[in-house]
C-alpha cells in the first residue's frame, strides 16, 4: 500500500466519547456481517470446497492488485463469498464454473460499494479466469448474492476498527502501523482458521502484530487492555488470534518475518496449514497489495455452458 493510499484510509477520528459509542455499535452488529457460526467447521471437514475457495481468493487478489483497488474491496469480496457459501450450496455437477461466477459477482459488488471508478463486468474477468460470463449472467448472480446477504453489503470489517485501535498505541508512525496492520488483515483471508474470529478481534490482533516489539502484549491486562482495545473486546480471543498471526502470517510471509523466529508450534488444523502455505508463498499477492501489476498475456477463455439454466436464485 502506498503512502498516499494509507493517508486516504486513515479517517478523521471522533472524540473519545463518540469513538466509544461508535465502536460499541460496530461490535454489537459485527455478527450480522460474518459467515454462519458453523462455516469454519464446514471448511475444516471439506463440506465446503476449500480448494475452490482458495482459487477464488487467488483470482480476486490478482484482479484487486491489477486495478489498484482499495484493501477493503478485496476483503469485502471474500466476505460476501464466505457469507453466501455458509448458507447456500453451489451445484457441483458442472465443475467449478459456478464458483467462478460467484467470485466475479462478489468482486463486482464489492467494487460497486468501494471504488470510485468501476471497470465493466467483462473487464473485471481478466488474468486467466477459467470461465468468462456475460454481464446479464453476472448481474443475476449479484441479485442472488444480495438477497442471501439480506442486502447487508455495508459490512462491518476489521478496517472499521483499525484507526481507533491504532490511536490507542504510543506509535511514532501511525501511518506505517496502519499500513502494516491492513496488510495483515488482508492476509488473514487466506487462512481459514481466522474465520473463527470476529472483525474487532482480528483488527486488535493485527495492530498488536504490526506494532511488534513496541507493545508488550503480556502486559495488556485490566484497565490497560480496555484502553488499548475496548471494554467489550474479548481479550482471550485477541490473544488467540494474535498467536495465530504470529504462527501463520508473521513467520511465513517474509515481509513481516522477524530474525531468529521461535520454533513453530503444532498448527491448529491441517487445512490451516495448507492455507498458510499459500500465504507463505505470497505468489498471488504483490508486496504492495494496492499497487498495479502487469497484466498477463491474454489467454484462451472458456465460456460456461448454459450458466443461465444452472445457477439461478431459487
C-alpha positions as CSV (number, residue, x, y, z in Angstrom):
1,X,0.0,0.0,0.0
2,X,1.4,3.4,-1.0
3,X,1.7,6.3,1.5
4,X,-1.0,8.2,-0.3
5,X,-3.3,5.1,-0.1
6,X,-2.6,4.9,3.6
7,X,-3.4,8.6,4.0
8,X,-6.7,8.0,2.3
9,X,-7.5,5.1,4.6
10,X,-7.0,6.9,7.9
11,X,-10.2,8.9,8.6
12,X,-10.6,11.8,11.0
13,X,-11.1,10.3,14.4
14,X,-14.0,11.4,16.5
15,X,-13.7,12.4,20.2
16,X,-13.1,9.7,22.7
17,X,-16.7,9.6,23.9
18,X,-18.1,9.5,20.3
19,X,-15.5,6.8,19.4
20,X,-16.5,4.6,22.3
21,X,-20.2,4.8,21.2
22,X,-19.2,4.0,17.6
23,X,-17.0,1.1,18.5
24,X,-19.7,-0.4,20.8
25,X,-22.3,-0.2,18.0
26,X,-19.9,-1.8,15.5
27,X,-19.1,-4.6,17.8
28,X,-22.8,-5.2,18.6
29,X,-23.6,-5.5,14.9
30,X,-20.5,-7.3,13.6
31,X,-22.1,-10.8,14.0
32,X,-24.6,-9.8,11.3
33,X,-21.8,-9.4,8.7
34,X,-19.8,-12.7,9.1
35,X,-20.5,-16.2,7.9
36,X,-22.7,-18.5,9.9
37,X,-21.2,-20.0,13.1
38,X,-20.7,-23.5,11.6
39,X,-18.9,-22.2,8.5
40,X,-15.4,-22.8,9.9
41,X,-16.2,-26.5,10.7
42,X,-17.7,-26.9,7.2
43,X,-14.4,-25.7,5.8
44,X,-12.4,-27.9,8.0
45,X,-14.3,-31.1,7.2
46,X,-14.3,-30.2,3.5
47,X,-18.0,-29.8,3.2
48,X,-17.1,-26.5,1.6
49,X,-14.7,-26.9,-1.3
50,X,-11.7,-25.1,0.3
51,X,-9.6,-25.6,-2.8
52,X,-12.1,-23.8,-5.0
53,X,-12.4,-21.1,-2.3
54,X,-8.6,-20.6,-2.4
55,X,-8.6,-20.4,-6.2
56,X,-11.3,-17.8,-6.0
57,X,-9.3,-15.8,-3.4
58,X,-6.2,-16.0,-5.6
59,X,-8.1,-14.7,-8.6
60,X,-9.8,-11.9,-6.6
61,X,-6.4,-10.7,-5.2
62,X,-4.9,-10.7,-8.7
63,X,-7.6,-8.5,-10.1
64,X,-7.5,-6.4,-7.0
65,X,-3.8,-5.7,-7.5
66,X,-4.2,-5.2,-11.2
67,X,-6.7,-2.4,-10.8
68,X,-5.2,-1.0,-7.6
69,X,-8.4,-1.4,-5.7
70,X,-8.7,-0.4,-2.1
71,X,-7.8,-3.1,0.5
72,X,-11.4,-3.1,1.7
73,X,-12.6,-4.1,-1.7
74,X,-10.7,-7.4,-1.6
75,X,-11.8,-8.1,1.9
76,X,-15.5,-7.4,1.1
77,X,-15.3,-9.6,-1.9
78,X,-14.3,-12.6,0.2
79,X,-16.6,-11.6,3.0
80,X,-19.6,-11.8,0.6
81,X,-18.3,-15.1,-0.9
82,X,-18.0,-16.7,2.6
83,X,-21.3,-15.4,3.9
84,X,-23.0,-16.8,0.8
85,X,-21.4,-20.2,1.0
86,X,-22.1,-20.5,4.7
87,X,-25.9,-20.8,3.9
88,X,-26.1,-21.8,0.2
89,X,-24.7,-24.7,-1.9
90,X,-23.5,-24.4,-5.4
91,X,-24.2,-27.1,-8.0
92,X,-21.1,-29.3,-8.4
93,X,-22.2,-31.4,-11.4
94,X,-20.8,-28.9,-13.9
95,X,-17.4,-28.5,-12.3
96,X,-16.2,-25.2,-10.8
97,X,-17.6,-22.6,-13.1
98,X,-20.4,-21.8,-10.5
99,X,-17.7,-20.9,-8.0
100,X,-16.0,-18.7,-10.6
101,X,-19.4,-17.0,-11.3
102,X,-19.9,-16.4,-7.6
103,X,-16.3,-14.9,-7.3
104,X,-17.0,-12.5,-10.2
105,X,-20.3,-11.4,-8.7
106,X,-18.8,-10.8,-5.2
107,X,-15.9,-8.8,-6.7
108,X,-18.3,-6.7,-8.7
109,X,-20.5,-6.0,-5.7
110,X,-17.5,-5.0,-3.6
111,X,-16.2,-2.7,-6.3
112,X,-19.5,-1.0,-6.6
113,X,-19.5,-0.4,-2.8
114,X,-16.0,0.9,-2.5
115,X,-14.4,2.0,-5.8
116,X,-14.9,5.4,-7.5
117,X,-14.1,4.0,-10.9
118,X,-15.6,0.6,-11.6
119,X,-14.5,-1.4,-14.6
120,X,-17.1,-3.0,-16.9
121,X,-18.0,-6.6,-15.8
122,X,-16.2,-8.1,-18.8
123,X,-13.1,-6.1,-18.0
124,X,-13.0,-7.5,-14.5
125,X,-12.8,-11.0,-15.9
126,X,-9.1,-10.9,-16.6
127,X,-5.8,-12.6,-15.6
128,X,-6.7,-16.0,-17.0
129,X,-10.1,-16.7,-15.5
130,X,-11.2,-20.3,-16.2
131,X,-14.6,-19.0,-17.5
132,X,-16.0,-15.7,-18.8
133,X,-19.6,-14.8,-18.2
134,X,-22.0,-12.4,-19.9
135,X,-22.9,-9.3,-17.9
136,X,-26.5,-10.3,-17.6
137,X,-25.5,-13.6,-16.0
138,X,-23.2,-11.9,-13.5
139,X,-25.9,-9.4,-12.7
140,X,-28.4,-12.2,-11.9
141,X,-25.8,-13.8,-9.7
142,X,-25.3,-10.4,-7.9
143,X,-29.0,-10.3,-7.2
144,X,-28.9,-13.8,-5.7
145,X,-25.9,-12.9,-3.5
146,X,-27.5,-9.7,-2.3
147,X,-30.8,-11.5,-1.4
148,X,-28.9,-14.2,0.6
149,X,-26.9,-11.5,2.4
150,X,-30.2,-9.7,3.3
151,X,-28.9,-6.7,1.3
152,X,-26.3,-6.1,4.0
153,X,-23.4,-5.1,1.8
154,X,-22.0,-2.3,4.1
155,X,-20.3,-5.0,6.2
156,X,-18.5,-4.4,9.5
157,X,-14.9,-5.4,8.8
158,X,-11.6,-5.2,10.7
159,X,-10.8,-2.0,8.8
160,X,-13.6,-0.2,10.7
161,X,-11.7,-0.8,14.0
162,X,-8.1,-0.2,12.9
163,X,-7.9,3.7,13.2
164,X,-9.4,3.5,16.8
165,X,-7.1,0.8,18.0
166,X,-4.0,2.4,16.4
167,X,-4.9,5.7,18.0
168,X,-4.5,4.0,21.4
169,X,-0.9,2.9,20.8
170,X,2.1,5.1,21.5
171,X,3.3,4.9,17.9
172,X,5.6,7.5,16.3
173,X,4.3,6.5,12.9
174,X,0.6,5.7,12.9
175,X,0.5,5.7,9.1
176,X,3.1,2.9,8.9
177,X,1.3,1.0,11.6
178,X,-2.0,1.3,9.7
179,X,-0.3,0.1,6.5
180,X,1.2,-3.0,8.2
181,X,-2.0,-3.8,10.1
182,X,-4.0,-3.6,6.8
183,X,-1.6,-6.0,5.1
184,X,-2.0,-8.4,8.0
185,X,-5.8,-8.2,7.9
186,X,-5.8,-9.0,4.1
187,X,-3.5,-12.0,4.7
188,X,-5.9,-13.5,7.2
189,X,-8.3,-14.1,4.3
190,X,-6.1,-17.0,3.1
191,X,-6.1,-18.9,6.4
192,X,-9.5,-20.4,7.3
193,X,-8.7,-20.6,11.0
194,X,-9.3,-16.8,11.1
195,X,-12.9,-17.4,10.2
196,X,-13.4,-18.2,13.9
197,X,-12.7,-14.6,15.0
198,X,-14.8,-11.5,14.9
199,X,-13.7,-8.4,12.8
200,X,-12.9,-6.5,16.0
201,X,-10.7,-9.3,17.3
202,X,-8.8,-9.6,14.0
203,X,-8.2,-5.8,14.0
204,X,-6.9,-5.7,17.5
205,X,-4.6,-8.7,16.9
206,X,-3.3,-7.2,13.6
207,X,-2.5,-3.9,15.3
208,X,-0.5,-5.7,18.0
209,X,1.3,-7.9,15.5
210,X,2.2,-4.9,13.3
211,X,3.4,-3.0,16.4
212,X,5.8,-5.9,17.1
213,X,8.2,-5.1,19.9
214,X,6.6,-1.7,20.5
215,X,3.8,-3.2,22.6
216,X,4.1,-5.8,25.4
217,X,1.1,-7.9,24.8
218,X,1.5,-9.9,28.0
219,X,1.3,-6.6,30.0
220,X,-2.0,-5.6,28.3
221,X,-4.3,-6.6,31.2
222,X,-7.1,-4.9,33.0
223,X,-7.5,-1.2,32.5
224,X,-4.6,-1.0,30.1
225,X,-6.2,-3.7,27.9
226,X,-9.5,-1.9,27.9
227,X,-7.8,1.3,27.0
228,X,-5.9,-0.3,24.1
229,X,-9.0,-2.1,22.6
230,X,-12.4,-1.7,24.1
231,X,-14.1,-3.0,27.2
232,X,-16.2,-5.4,25.3
233,X,-13.5,-6.8,23.1
234,X,-12.7,-10.4,24.2
235,X,-9.1,-10.2,25.3
236,X,-8.6,-14.0,25.3
237,X,-9.9,-14.1,21.7
238,X,-7.4,-11.4,20.8
239,X,-4.6,-13.3,22.4
240,X,-5.5,-16.5,20.4
241,X,-5.8,-14.6,17.2
242,X,-2.5,-12.8,17.8
243,X,-0.9,-16.2,18.3
244,X,-2.2,-17.5,15.0
245,X,-0.9,-14.4,13.2
246,X,2.5,-15.0,14.7
247,X,2.4,-18.6,13.5
248,X,0.8,-18.3,10.1
249,X,1.5,-14.7,8.9
250,X,4.5,-13.3,10.7
251,X,6.7,-16.3,10.3
252,X,5.5,-17.4,6.8
253,X,5.4,-14.0,5.0
254,X,8.8,-12.6,4.5
255,X,7.5,-9.0,4.7
256,X,6.7,-9.5,8.3
257,X,9.4,-12.1,9.2
258,X,11.4,-11.4,12.2
259,X,15.0,-12.5,12.8
260,X,15.6,-15.8,14.5
261,X,11.9,-16.8,14.9
262,X,11.0,-19.3,17.6
263,X,10.2,-22.9,16.6
264,X,6.8,-23.4,15.0
265,X,4.2,-24.9,17.3
266,X,1.7,-27.5,16.2
267,X,-0.7,-26.0,13.6
268,X,-4.4,-25.5,14.7
269,X,-5.7,-27.6,11.7
270,X,-4.4,-29.4,8.6
271,X,-6.5,-27.1,6.4
272,X,-4.9,-24.1,8.1
273,X,-1.5,-25.4,7.2
274,X,-2.4,-25.6,3.6
275,X,-3.8,-22.1,3.6
276,X,-0.8,-20.8,5.5
277,X,1.5,-22.4,2.9
278,X,-0.4,-20.4,0.2
279,X,0.1,-17.3,2.3
280,X,3.8,-18.1,2.7
281,X,4.5,-18.3,-1.0
282,X,2.9,-14.8,-1.5
283,X,2.8,-15.7,-5.2
284,X,-0.5,-14.1,-5.9
285,X,-0.1,-11.0,-3.7
286,X,2.3,-8.3,-4.7
287,X,4.4,-6.9,-2.0
288,X,2.2,-3.8,-2.3
289,X,-1.4,-5.0,-2.4
290,X,-2.6,-1.7,-3.7
291,X,-0.1,-1.4,-6.5
292,X,-0.6,-2.1,-10.1
293,X,0.9,-5.2,-11.7
294,X,1.3,-6.0,-15.3
295,X,-1.5,-8.0,-16.9
296,X,-0.6,-11.4,-18.1
297,X,-0.8,-12.2,-21.8
298,X,-4.4,-12.8,-23.0
299,X,-5.3,-16.5,-22.8
300,X,-8.0,-18.5,-24.4
301,X,-11.1,-18.2,-22.4
302,X,-13.8,-20.8,-21.9
303,X,-17.5,-19.8,-21.9
304,X,-19.5,-21.6,-19.3
305,X,-22.1,-23.9,-20.8
306,X,-25.6,-22.5,-20.3
307,X,-25.0,-20.9,-16.9
308,X,-28.3,-19.2,-17.0
309,X,-30.0,-22.6,-16.8
310,X,-27.9,-24.0,-13.9
311,X,-27.1,-21.3,-11.3
312,X,-30.1,-19.1,-10.5
313,X,-31.9,-17.8,-7.5
314,X,-34.3,-20.3,-6.1
